[in-house]
C-alpha cells in the first residue's frame, strides 16, 4: 500500500517507536481486504 510505505519511510527517519493504525470505516473500497493483507505481511 503506497500510503503505508510512505508513512513508514517518514516515521523511520524519526528513529522512534511507532504504530500505524488503519481503520475499516465500513466503506465499500475494499479496506478490510487491504488491511488484512497488510497485517499478514507486517506482523513481527
C-alpha positions as CSV (number, residue, x, y, z in Angstrom):
1,X,0.0,0.0,0.0
2,X,1.6,3.3,-1.1
3,X,0.4,5.2,2.0
4,X,1.8,2.7,4.4
5,X,5.2,2.7,2.6
6,X,5.3,6.5,2.7
7,X,4.4,6.7,6.3
8,X,6.9,4.0,7.3
9,X,9.7,5.8,5.4
10,X,9.0,9.1,7.1
11,X,8.5,7.7,10.6
12,X,11.7,5.6,10.3
13,X,13.6,8.9,10.0
14,X,12.4,9.9,13.5
15,X,14.1,6.8,15.0
16,X,11.2,6.4,17.4
17,X,8.9,3.5,18.1
18,X,5.6,3.9,16.2
19,X,2.4,2.1,15.4
20,X,0.3,2.7,12.3
21,X,-3.4,2.0,12.8
22,X,-5.7,1.5,9.8
23,X,-9.4,1.6,10.5
24,X,-12.2,-0.1,8.5
25,X,-14.9,2.6,8.4
26,X,-17.4,0.5,6.6
27,X,-16.8,2.0,3.2
28,X,-17.0,-0.2,0.1
29,X,-13.5,0.4,-1.1
30,X,-12.1,-2.9,-0.1
31,X,-10.5,-1.7,3.1
32,X,-11.0,-4.9,5.1
33,X,-9.2,-7.0,2.5
34,X,-6.3,-4.5,2.2
35,X,-5.9,-4.2,6.0
36,X,-5.9,-8.0,6.4
37,X,-3.2,-8.4,3.7
38,X,-1.1,-5.7,5.4
39,X,-1.4,-7.4,8.7
40,X,-0.1,-10.7,7.3
41,X,3.0,-9.0,5.8
42,X,3.9,-6.7,8.6
43,X,3.4,-8.5,11.9
44,X,6.6,-9.3,13.6
